[in-house]
Amino acid sequence: MNLVRAELERLSARRFVQLMVVLLALAFAVTAATTLAGSHRPSAAELSAARTQAAEALQNMEAVHQGCLARKDGTLPIDPDEYLPADCSEVDPIRQDRLPIAADYLPGVFSFEQQARPLLYFLIAFLVLFGFLVGASYIGADLNSGGVVNLLLWRPRRLTVLGTKLGTLLGTVLAVAVVASLVYLATFWVIGQTAGLGGRLSTDFWQSLGAVHGRGLVLVLLATALGFAIATLGRHTSAALGAAAAYAVVWELGARLVLEIVDARRPDRLMLSSHIAAWLNGEVRFWDNQLCVSSPGTGPCSGFYSLTWGPSLVVLLGITGGLTAAAFAVFRRRDLI
């Protein structure tokens, strides 16, 4: 019997996996139905009014920028009650991440251009949970029930068996994630075209969305391998669930609070959630008041620091790879009976 085919059959036959697939489809259906029910195709009058409001907002931004430049060169007096940035480029419309558009002033209208990324983040979060739980239950149930022992009777190579299980698991989860995300985005694109606004779907838009999608798939695979590794080390599905809950409570909540109390510098870089956000977005910025307190009298201080996707990926790969290697090493020598 082919080992990969056998593992595929065992994985697809698990009721927990089937339940998670049903929950994934249900969450997708509820989100799509809610979006469709709350959106409508904007009329010509609504579009015209929204474009006017967007143009006025852009003019106000230009006026604020010109007023800042005029106060800096002394053309206009400085109003002490009005905020004046240290650098007028902060309010320069050209330097902003995005400018006002008509979709911002169309309440009750779904815009695929505006909502595609948040919706994709929601799907990635669900798929990460899906992968972690399926990975943990897949190996945890086999170890607890003796299924691995029975498998080793006709294929007595521990690392081959465990490696095949992990490879089959990752391939299956990746296939589910790719199909689910493509159907998910295609559905909301259709909703935008028929019951909302599609928006300006330029090449840059699709490249940006594709980058988030690709990084999300990597994160799903890492979460799947992590659940598999922790359950292998603990010989039970509950070991992975307990480890995840303990980390969230003890470190993400408890340690974060302690670090804030002691005024530690750059505490967010010690949190796994920060590195996940940096990997998905490419870069995230955090505020740390200690950066300004420790360097007084050196001019304006922003107090911001950044985490980028490169170091964050190294952290995520290091944690997942380390635990997976430990799981294989322990499985090789452990008494399974």
LUMKEGU-460885 format. One record per residue: residue in one letter; x, y, z of N, C-alpha, C in turn; residue number from 0. Coordinates in steps of 0.1 Angstrom, whole numbers, plus 5000, padded with zeros to 4 digits. Layout:
BEGIN
R,A,X,Y,Z,X,Y,Z,X,Y,Z,NUM;
...
***
This chain:
BEGIN
R,M,5008,4988,5000,5000,5000,5000,5009,5013,5000,0;
R,N,5005,5022,4992,5013,5035,4992,5010,5043,5004,1;
R,L,5021,5047,5011,5020,5053,5024,5013,5067,5023,2;
R,V,5017,5074,5012,5010,5088,5011,4995,5086,5009,3;
R,R,4991,5077,5000,4977,5075,4998,4970,5070,5010,4;
R,A,4976,5062,5018,4970,5057,5031,4968,5069,5040,5;
R,E,4978,5078,5041,4977,5090,5050,4966,5099,5045,6;
R,L,4965,5101,5032,4955,5109,5026,4941,5104,5030,7;
R,E,4939,5091,5029,4927,5085,5033,4924,5086,5048,8;
R,R,4934,5085,5056,4932,5086,5070,4929,5101,5074,9;
R,L,4935,5110,5067,4933,5124,5070,4919,5128,5066,10;
R,S,4915,5125,5054,4902,5129,5049,4890,5122,5056,11;
R,A,4893,5110,5063,4883,5103,5070,4880,5108,5084,12;
R,R,4889,5116,5089,4887,5121,5103,4876,5130,5104,13;
R,R,4867,5128,5114,4855,5136,5115,4859,5150,5119,14;
R,F,4869,5152,5127,4873,5165,5131,4877,5173,5119,15;
R,V,4885,5167,5110,4889,5174,5097,4876,5178,5089,16;
R,Q,4867,5169,5088,4855,5171,5081,4847,5183,5087,17;
R,L,4846,5183,5101,4839,5193,5108,4846,5207,5106,18;
R,M,4859,5207,5106,4866,5220,5103,4864,5225,5089,19;
R,V,4863,5216,5079,4860,5220,5066,4846,5226,5065,20;
R,V,4836,5220,5072,4823,5225,5072,4822,5238,5079,21;
R,L,4829,5240,5090,4829,5253,5096,4836,5264,5088,22;
R,L,4846,5260,5080,4852,5269,5071,4842,5274,5060,23;
R,A,4835,5264,5054,4825,5268,5044,4814,5276,5050,24;
R,L,4810,5273,5063,4799,5280,5069,4803,5295,5072,25;
R,A,4815,5297,5077,4820,5310,5080,4821,5318,5067,26;
R,F,4825,5312,5056,4826,5318,5043,4812,5322,5038,27;
R,A,4802,5313,5040,4789,5316,5035,4782,5327,5043,28;
R,V,4784,5327,5056,4778,5338,5064,4784,5351,5061,29;
R,T,4798,5352,5059,4804,5364,5056,4799,5370,5042,30;
R,A,4798,5361,5032,4794,5365,5019,4779,5370,5020,31;
R,A,4771,5362,5027,4756,5366,5027,4754,5379,5035,32;
R,T,4762,5381,5045,4761,5394,5053,4765,5405,5044,33;
R,T,4776,5404,5037,4781,5414,5028,4771,5417,5017,34;
R,L,4765,5407,5011,4756,5409,5000,4743,5416,5005,35;
R,A,4739,5412,5017,4726,5418,5023,4728,5433,5027,36;
R,G,4741,5436,5030,4743,5450,5035,4748,5459,5024,37;
R,S,4748,5455,5012,4754,5463,5001,4743,5466,4990,38;
R,H,4745,5476,4983,4737,5479,4971,4745,5486,4960,39;
R,R,4739,5485,4948,4746,5492,4937,4743,5507,4938,40;
R,P,4754,5515,4939,4752,5530,4940,4746,5536,4928,41;
R,S,4737,5545,4930,4731,5553,4919,4740,5563,4914,42;
R,A,4737,5569,4902,4745,5580,4897,4746,5592,4906,43;
R,A,4734,5595,4913,4734,5606,4922,4744,5604,4934,44;
R,E,4744,5591,4939,4752,5588,4950,4767,5589,4946,45;
R,L,4770,5584,4934,4784,5584,4929,4788,5599,4927,46;
R,S,4780,5607,4922,4783,5621,4920,4786,5628,4933,47;
R,A,4777,5626,4943,4779,5632,4956,4792,5627,4963,48;
R,A,4795,5614,4962,4807,5609,4968,4819,5614,4961,49;
R,R,4819,5616,4948,4831,5622,4941,4833,5636,4946,50;
R,T,4822,5644,4948,4823,5658,4952,4829,5658,4966,51;
R,Q,4825,5649,4975,4830,5649,4989,4845,5645,4989,52;
R,A,4848,5636,4980,4863,5632,4980,4871,5643,4975,53;
R,A,4866,5650,4965,4874,5662,4959,4875,5673,4970,54;
R,E,4865,5675,4978,4866,5685,4988,4875,5681,4999,55;
R,A,4875,5668,5003,4885,5663,5013,4899,5665,5008,56;
R,L,4902,5662,4995,4915,5664,4990,4919,5679,4990,57;
R,Q,4910,5688,4987,4913,5702,4987,4916,5707,5002,58;
R,N,4909,5701,5011,4912,5704,5025,4926,5700,5029,59;
R,M,4930,5688,5025,4943,5683,5028,4954,5692,5021,60;
R,E,4951,5697,5009,4960,5706,5002,4961,5719,5010,61;
R,A,4950,5724,5015,4949,5737,5022,4957,5736,5035,62;
R,V,4956,5724,5042,4963,5722,5055,4978,5722,5052,63;
R,H,4982,5715,5041,4997,5715,5038,5002,5728,5034,64;
R,Q,4995,5736,5026,4999,5750,5022,4999,5759,5035,65;
R,G,4990,5757,5044,4990,5765,5056,5002,5762,5065,66;
R,C,5006,5749,5065,5017,5746,5073,5030,5752,5067,67;
R,L,5031,5751,5054,5043,5757,5047,5043,5773,5050,68;
R,A,5031,5779,5049,5031,5793,5051,5035,5797,5065,69;
R,R,5031,5789,5075,5035,5792,5089,5050,5790,5092,70;
R,K,5055,5780,5085,5069,5777,5086,5078,5788,5081,71;
R,D,5074,5794,5069,5082,5805,5064,5078,5819,5069,72;
R,G,5069,5819,5078,5065,5832,5084,5055,5840,5077,73;
R,T,5049,5835,5066,5039,5842,5058,5026,5843,5066,74;
R,L,5023,5833,5074,5011,5833,5083,5015,5832,5097,75;
R,P,5008,5839,5106,5012,5838,5121,5009,5824,5126,76;
R,I,5016,5820,5136,5014,5807,5142,5003,5807,5152,77;
R,D,4993,5799,5151,4982,5798,5161,4986,5788,5172,78;
R,P,4988,5792,5184,4992,5783,5195,4982,5772,5197,79;
R,D,4969,5774,5194,4959,5764,5196,4958,5754,5184,80;
R,E,4965,5756,5174,4965,5747,5162,4977,5739,5161,81;
R,Y,4975,5726,5158,4986,5717,5157,4995,5720,5145,82;
R,L,5008,5721,5147,5017,5724,5137,5028,5713,5137,83;
R,P,5028,5705,5127,5038,5694,5127,5052,5699,5125,84;
R,A,5062,5691,5130,5076,5695,5129,5080,5695,5115,85;
R,D,5075,5687,5107,5078,5686,5092,5065,5686,5085,86;
R,C,5064,5696,5076,5051,5697,5068,5049,5686,5058,87;
R,S,5059,5678,5056,5057,5666,5047,5048,5656,5053,88;
R,E,5046,5657,5067,5037,5648,5073,5023,5650,5068,89;
R,V,5019,5662,5064,5006,5664,5060,5005,5667,5045,90;
R,D,5016,5664,5038,5016,5665,5023,5007,5654,5017,91;
R,P,4997,5658,5010,4988,5647,5004,4996,5637,4995,92;
R,I,5007,5642,4988,5014,5633,4979,5021,5622,4987,93;
R,R,5024,5625,5000,5032,5615,5008,5023,5606,5016,94;
R,Q,5010,5607,5015,5000,5599,5023,4999,5585,5016,95;
R,D,4996,5575,5025,4994,5562,5020,4983,5561,5010,96;
R,R,4972,5568,5012,4961,5568,5003,4954,5581,5004,97;
R,L,4948,5585,4993,4940,5597,4992,4925,5594,4992,98;
R,P,4917,5604,4996,4902,5602,4996,4897,5598,4982,99;
R,I,4888,5588,4982,4882,5584,4970,4867,5583,4972,100;
R,A,4860,5582,4961,4845,5582,4962,4840,5571,4971,101;
R,A,4846,5559,4971,4841,5548,4979,4841,5551,4994,102;
R,D,4849,5560,4998,4850,5564,5013,4837,5571,5017,103;
R,Y,4829,5576,5007,4817,5584,5011,4805,5577,5005,104;
R,L,4805,5564,5004,4794,5556,5000,4790,5546,5011,105;
R,P,4783,5551,5021,4779,5541,5032,4770,5531,5026,106;
R,G,4771,5518,5031,4762,5508,5027,4765,5502,5013,107;
R,V,4777,5506,5008,4781,5501,4995,4794,5493,4996,108;
R,F,4794,5480,4993,4806,5472,4994,4816,5475,4982,109;
R,S,4828,5478,4986,4838,5481,4976,4849,5470,4977,110;
R,F,4850,5463,4966,4860,5452,4966,4874,5458,4968,111;
R,E,4877,5469,4962,4890,5475,4963,4894,5478,4977,112;
R,Q,4884,5483,4985,4887,5487,4998,4886,5476,5008,113;
R,Q,4878,5466,5006,4875,5456,5015,4882,5442,5013,114;
R,A,4889,5441,5001,4895,5428,4998,4906,5424,5008,115;
R,R,4914,5434,5011,4925,5430,5021,4920,5427,5034,116;
R,P,4911,5435,5041,4906,5430,5054,4899,5417,5053,117;
R,L,4891,5414,5042,4885,5401,5041,4895,5390,5040,118;
R,L,4906,5393,5033,4916,5382,5031,4923,5380,5045,119;
R,Y,4925,5390,5053,4931,5388,5066,4922,5379,5075,120;
R,F,4909,5381,5074,4899,5373,5081,4901,5359,5077,121;
R,L,4901,5356,5064,4902,5342,5059,4916,5336,5063,122;
R,I,4927,5344,5063,4940,5338,5067,4939,5335,5082,123;
R,A,4933,5343,5090,4932,5340,5104,4925,5327,5107,124;
R,F,4914,5325,5099,4906,5312,5101,4914,5300,5096,125;
R,L,4921,5302,5085,4929,5291,5079,4941,5288,5088,126;
R,V,4947,5298,5095,4957,5295,5105,4952,5286,5116,127;
R,L,4940,5290,5121,4934,5282,5132,4931,5268,5126,128;
R,F,4926,5267,5114,4922,5255,5108,4935,5246,5107,129;
R,G,4946,5251,5102,4958,5243,5101,4964,5239,5114,130;
R,F,4964,5248,5124,4969,5244,5137,4961,5233,5143,131;
R,L,4948,5234,5143,4939,5224,5149,4940,5211,5142,132;
R,V,4939,5211,5129,4940,5199,5121,4953,5192,5123,133;
R,G,4964,5200,5122,4978,5194,5124,4979,5187,5138,134;
R,A,4974,5194,5148,4975,5188,5162,4967,5176,5163,135;
R,S,4954,5176,5158,4945,5165,5160,4950,5153,5152,136;
R,Y,4955,5156,5140,4959,5145,5131,4969,5136,5137,137;
R,I,4980,5141,5142,4991,5133,5148,4987,5129,5163,138;
R,G,4981,5139,5170,4977,5136,5184,4968,5124,5186,139;
R,A,4958,5123,5177,4948,5112,5178,4955,5099,5175,140;
R,D,4964,5099,5165,4971,5086,5161,4980,5082,5173,141;
R,L,4987,5091,5179,4996,5087,5190,4989,5082,5202,142;
R,N,4977,5089,5205,4970,5085,5217,4962,5072,5215,143;
R,S,4958,5069,5203,4950,5057,5200,4958,5045,5196,144;
R,G,4970,5047,5193,4979,5036,5189,4979,5034,5174,145;
R,G,4974,5043,5167,4974,5042,5152,4988,5043,5146,146;
R,V,4997,5050,5152,5010,5051,5147,5017,5038,5149,147;
R,V,5015,5031,5161,5021,5018,5163,5017,5008,5152,148;
R,N,5004,5008,5149,4999,4999,5139,5005,5002,5125,149;
R,L,5007,5014,5123,5013,5018,5110,5028,5014,5109,150;
R,L,5035,5014,5120,5049,5011,5120,5051,4995,5119,151;
R,L,5040,4988,5121,5041,4973,5120,5044,4969,5106,152;
R,W,5039,4976,5096,5041,4973,5082,5050,4983,5075,153;
R,R,5054,4993,5082,5064,5003,5077,5073,5007,5088,154;
R,P,5082,4998,5093,5090,5001,5105,5101,5011,5103,155;
R,R,5098,5023,5098,5108,5033,5097,5101,5046,5103,156;
R,R,5105,5049,5115,5098,5060,5122,5099,5073,5115,157;
R,L,5110,5077,5111,5112,5091,5105,5105,5091,5092,158;
R,T,5105,5080,5084,5098,5080,5071,5083,5082,5074,159;
R,V,5078,5074,5083,5063,5075,5086,5059,5089,5091,160;
R,L,5067,5095,5101,5064,5108,5106,5065,5119,5095,161;
R,G,5076,5117,5087,5078,5127,5076,5067,5126,5066,162;
R,T,5062,5114,5063,5051,5113,5053,5038,5119,5059,163;
R,K,5036,5117,5072,5024,5123,5078,5025,5138,5077,164;
R,L,5036,5144,5080,5038,5158,5080,5036,5163,5066,165;
R,G,5043,5157,5056,5042,5161,5042,5028,5160,5037,166;
R,T,5021,5149,5040,5007,5148,5035,4998,5158,5041,167;
R,L,5000,5161,5054,4992,5171,5061,4995,5185,5055,168;
R,L,5007,5189,5053,5010,5202,5047,5005,5203,5033,169;
R,G,5006,5193,5025,5001,5194,5011,4986,5195,5011,170;
R,T,4979,5188,5020,4964,5188,5020,4959,5202,5025,171;
R,V,4965,5207,5036,4961,5220,5041,4964,5231,5031,172;
R,L,4975,5230,5024,4978,5240,5014,4968,5240,5002,173;
R,A,4964,5228,4998,4954,5227,4987,4941,5232,4992,174;
R,V,4937,5229,5004,4924,5235,5009,4925,5250,5010,175;
R,A,4936,5255,5015,4938,5270,5017,4938,5277,5003,176;
R,V,4944,5271,4993,4945,5278,4980,4931,5278,4974,177;
R,V,4924,5267,4974,4911,5266,4968,4901,5275,4976,178;
R,A,4901,5275,4989,4892,5283,4997,4895,5298,4994,179;
R,S,4907,5302,4994,4910,5316,4992,4906,5321,4978,180;
R,L,4909,5313,4968,4905,5317,4955,4890,5318,4953,181;
R,V,4882,5308,4958,4868,5309,4957,4863,5321,4966,182;
R,Y,4869,5323,4977,4865,5334,4986,4866,5347,4979,183;
R,L,4878,5350,4974,4880,5363,4967,4872,5364,4955,184;
R,A,4870,5354,4947,4862,5354,4935,4848,5358,4938,185;
R,T,4843,5352,4949,4829,5355,4953,4827,5370,4957,186;
R,F,4836,5375,4964,4835,5389,4968,4838,5399,4956,187;
R,W,4846,5394,4947,4847,5402,4935,4834,5403,4927,188;
R,V,4827,5392,4926,4814,5392,4920,4804,5400,4927,189;
R,I,4804,5400,4941,4795,5409,4948,4798,5423,4946,190;
R,G,4811,5427,4945,4815,5440,4942,4810,5445,4928,191;
R,Q,4811,5436,4918,4807,5439,4905,4792,5440,4903,192;
R,T,4784,5432,4911,4770,5432,4909,4762,5439,4919,193;
R,A,4767,5440,4932,4759,5446,4942,4767,5457,4950,194;
R,G,4777,5462,4944,4785,5472,4950,4794,5479,4940,195;
R,L,4807,5481,4945,4817,5487,4936,4829,5478,4935,196;
R,G,4834,5477,4922,4846,5469,4921,4858,5478,4924,197;
R,G,4858,5490,4921,4869,5499,4924,4880,5498,4912,198;
R,R,4891,5505,4915,4902,5506,4905,4911,5494,4908,199;
R,L,4909,5483,4901,4917,5471,4903,4929,5471,4894,200;
R,S,4939,5479,4898,4951,5480,4890,4960,5469,4892,201;
R,T,4971,5469,4884,4981,5458,4886,4987,5459,4900,202;
R,D,4990,5471,4905,4995,5473,4918,4986,5467,4929,203;
R,F,4973,5468,4927,4964,5463,4936,4965,5448,4937,204;
R,W,4965,5441,4925,4965,5427,4925,4978,5421,4930,205;
R,Q,4989,5429,4927,5002,5425,4932,5003,5425,4947,206;
R,S,4997,5436,4953,4997,5438,4967,4989,5427,4974,207;
R,L,4977,5424,4968,4968,5414,4973,4974,5400,4972,208;
R,G,4981,5398,4961,4988,5385,4959,4999,5383,4969,209;
R,A,5006,5394,4972,5017,5393,4982,5011,5389,4996,210;
R,V,5000,5395,5000,4994,5392,5013,4989,5377,5012,211;
R,H,4983,5373,5001,4979,5360,5000,4990,5350,5001,212;
R,G,5001,5352,4994,5012,5343,4995,5018,5342,5009,213;
R,R,5020,5353,5015,5025,5353,5029,5015,5346,5039,214;
R,G,5002,5348,5036,4992,5342,5044,4993,5326,5043,215;
R,L,4995,5321,5031,4997,5307,5029,5009,5302,5036,216;
R,V,5020,5309,5036,5032,5305,5043,5029,5304,5058,217;
R,L,5021,5314,5063,5018,5314,5077,5009,5302,5081,218;
R,V,4999,5299,5072,4991,5287,5074,4999,5274,5075,219;
R,L,5009,5273,5066,5017,5261,5067,5026,5260,5079,220;
R,L,5031,5272,5084,5039,5272,5096,5030,5269,5108,221;
R,A,5018,5274,5109,5009,5271,5120,5005,5256,5120,222;
R,T,5003,5250,5108,5000,5236,5107,5012,5227,5112,223;
R,A,5024,5231,5108,5036,5223,5112,5038,5225,5127,224;
R,L,5035,5237,5132,5037,5240,5147,5027,5231,5155,225;
R,G,5014,5231,5151,5005,5222,5158,5009,5208,5158,226;
R,F,5013,5203,5146,5018,5189,5144,5030,5186,5154,227;
R,A,5039,5195,5154,5051,5193,5162,5048,5193,5177,228;
R,I,5040,5202,5182,5037,5203,5196,5029,5191,5201,229;
R,A,5020,5187,5192,5012,5175,5196,5021,5162,5196,230;
R,T,5031,5162,5187,5040,5150,5186,5048,5150,5199,231;
R,L,5053,5161,5203,5061,5162,5216,5053,5158,5228,232;
R,G,5040,5163,5228,5031,5160,5240,5023,5148,5238,233;
R,R,5024,5141,5227,5017,5128,5225,5002,5129,5226,234;
R,H,4997,5141,5224,4982,5143,5225,4978,5156,5219,235;
R,T,4966,5157,5213,4961,5169,5207,4960,5180,5217,236;
R,S,4956,5177,5229,4955,5187,5240,4968,5194,5244,237;
R,A,4979,5187,5241,4992,5193,5244,4994,5206,5235,238;
R,A,4990,5205,5222,4991,5217,5214,4981,5228,5218,239;
R,L,4969,5224,5221,4959,5234,5226,4964,5240,5239,240;
R,G,4969,5232,5248,4973,5238,5261,4985,5247,5259,241;
R,A,4994,5243,5250,5006,5252,5248,5002,5265,5242,242;
R,A,4993,5265,5232,4988,5277,5226,4981,5286,5236,243;
R,A,4973,5280,5244,4965,5288,5254,4975,5294,5265,244;
R,A,4985,5286,5269,4994,5290,5279,5003,5302,5273,245;
R,Y,5007,5301,5261,5015,5311,5255,5007,5324,5254,246;
R,A,4995,5323,5250,4986,5335,5248,4984,5342,5262,247;
R,V,4981,5334,5272,4978,5340,5285,4991,5345,5293,248;
R,V,5001,5336,5293,5013,5339,5301,5022,5349,5294,249;
R,W,5024,5348,5281,5034,5357,5275,5027,5369,5268,250;
R,E,5018,5366,5259,5012,5377,5251,5004,5387,5260,251;
R,L,4998,5382,5271,4990,5390,5280,4999,5394,5293,252;
R,G,5003,5383,5300,5010,5385,5312,5023,5392,5311,253;
R,A,5032,5387,5302,5045,5393,5300,5044,5406,5294,254;
R,R,5035,5409,5285,5033,5422,5279,5030,5432,5290,255;
R,L,5021,5428,5300,5018,5437,5311,5030,5440,5319,256;
R,V,5038,5430,5322,5050,5432,5331,5060,5441,5324,257;
R,L,5062,5439,5311,5071,5447,5303,5067,5462,5303,258;
R,E,5054,5464,5302,5049,5478,5303,5051,5484,5316,259;
R,I,5049,5476,5327,5051,5481,5340,5066,5485,5343,260;
R,V,5075,5477,5338,5089,5480,5340,5095,5489,5330,261;
R,D,5087,5494,5320,5091,5503,5310,5102,5497,5301,262;
R,A,5101,5485,5298,5111,5478,5289,5111,5485,5275,263;
R,R,5122,5485,5269,5123,5491,5256,5119,5481,5245,264;
R,R,5111,5486,5236,5106,5478,5224,5100,5465,5228,265;
R,P,5090,5464,5237,5085,5452,5241,5078,5444,5230,266;
R,D,5073,5451,5220,5065,5444,5210,5074,5434,5201,267;
R,R,5086,5437,5201,5095,5428,5192,5097,5414,5199,268;
R,L,5093,5413,5212,5094,5400,5219,5081,5392,5217,269;
R,M,5071,5397,5211,5058,5390,5210,5057,5384,5196,270;
R,L,5052,5371,5196,5051,5364,5183,5040,5371,5175,271;
R,S,5030,5376,5181,5019,5383,5173,5025,5395,5165,272;
R,S,5035,5402,5171,5041,5413,5163,5048,5408,5151,273;
R,H,5055,5397,5152,5062,5392,5141,5053,5386,5130,274;
R,I,5041,5381,5134,5031,5376,5125,5026,5388,5117,275;
R,A,5023,5399,5124,5018,5411,5117,5028,5416,5108,276;
R,A,5041,5417,5112,5051,5422,5103,5053,5413,5091,277;
R,W,5052,5400,5092,5053,5391,5081,5042,5393,5071,278;
R,L,5029,5394,5076,5018,5396,5067,5018,5409,5060,279;
R,N,5021,5420,5067,5020,5433,5062,5033,5438,5055,280;
R,G,5044,5431,5057,5057,5436,5052,5064,5444,5062,281;
R,E,5057,5452,5070,5063,5461,5080,5052,5466,5089,282;
R,V,5055,5467,5102,5046,5473,5112,5054,5482,5121,283;
R,R,5047,5493,5125,5054,5503,5134,5047,5503,5147,284;
R,F,5056,5504,5158,5051,5504,5171,5057,5517,5178,285;
R,W,5049,5521,5188,5053,5533,5196,5060,5528,5209,286;
R,D,5071,5535,5212,5078,5532,5225,5083,5545,5231,287;
R,N,5077,5550,5241,5081,5563,5247,5095,5563,5253,288;
R,Q,5100,5551,5256,5114,5550,5262,5124,5554,5251,289;
R,L,5121,5553,5239,5131,5558,5229,5133,5573,5230,290;
R,C,5123,5580,5234,5125,5595,5235,5130,5599,5249,291;
R,V,5126,5591,5259,5131,5594,5273,5146,5591,5274,292;
R,S,5151,5581,5267,5165,5578,5268,5174,5587,5260,293;
R,S,5168,5595,5251,5177,5604,5243,5171,5618,5243,294;
R,P,5170,5625,5255,5165,5638,5256,5174,5649,5250,295;
R,G,5169,5659,5246,5177,5671,5241,5184,5668,5228,296;
R,T,5179,5659,5220,5186,5656,5207,5177,5660,5195,297;
R,G,5167,5668,5198,5158,5672,5187,5145,5665,5188,298;
R,P,5137,5666,5177,5124,5659,5177,5126,5644,5177,299;
R,C,5117,5638,5185,5118,5623,5186,5104,5617,5182,300;
R,S,5104,5608,5173,5091,5602,5169,5087,5591,5179,301;
R,G,5096,5584,5184,5092,5573,5194,5087,5560,5187,302;
R,F,5088,5560,5174,5083,5548,5166,5095,5539,5162,303;
R,Y,5093,5527,5162,5102,5517,5157,5095,5507,5148,304;
R,S,5102,5500,5140,5096,5491,5130,5101,5477,5131,305;
R,L,5092,5468,5127,5096,5454,5125,5093,5451,5110,306;
R,T,5102,5445,5103,5101,5442,5089,5099,5427,5087,307;
R,W,5095,5423,5075,5091,5410,5073,5103,5400,5073,308;
R,G,5115,5405,5069,5126,5396,5069,5130,5390,5082,309;
R,P,5133,5398,5092,5137,5393,5106,5125,5385,5112,310;
R,S,5113,5390,5109,5101,5383,5114,5100,5369,5109,311;
R,L,5102,5367,5096,5102,5354,5090,5112,5345,5096,312;
R,V,5124,5350,5099,5135,5342,5105,5130,5337,5119,313;
R,V,5123,5346,5126,5118,5342,5139,5108,5331,5138,314;
R,L,5098,5333,5129,5088,5323,5127,5093,5309,5122,315;
R,L,5102,5310,5113,5109,5298,5108,5117,5291,5119,316;
R,G,5124,5299,5127,5132,5294,5137,5124,5286,5148,317;
R,I,5113,5292,5152,5105,5286,5162,5098,5273,5156,318;
R,T,5093,5274,5144,5086,5262,5139,5096,5251,5135,319;
R,G,5107,5255,5129,5117,5245,5126,5123,5239,5138,320;
R,G,5126,5246,5148,5132,5241,5160,5122,5231,5167,321;
R,L,5110,5234,5168,5100,5225,5174,5098,5212,5166,322;
R,T,5098,5214,5152,5096,5203,5143,5108,5193,5144,323;
R,A,5120,5199,5144,5132,5191,5146,5132,5183,5159,324;
R,A,5128,5190,5170,5127,5184,5183,5117,5172,5183,325;
R,A,5106,5175,5176,5095,5164,5175,5100,5152,5168,326;
R,F,5108,5153,5157,5113,5142,5150,5124,5135,5158,327;
R,A,5132,5143,5166,5142,5136,5174,5136,5128,5185,328;
R,V,5126,5134,5192,5120,5127,5203,5112,5114,5197,329;
R,F,5105,5116,5186,5097,5105,5180,5106,5093,5177,330;
R,R,5119,5096,5172,5128,5086,5168,5131,5076,5179,331;
R,R,5132,5082,5192,5137,5074,5203,5126,5070,5213,332;
R,R,5115,5076,5212,5104,5074,5222,5098,5060,5222,333;
R,D,5094,5055,5234,5087,5043,5235,5072,5047,5232,334;
R,L,5067,5041,5221,5053,5045,5216,5042,5036,5223,335;
R,I,5045,5026,5230,5035,5017,5236,5031,5022,5250,336;
***
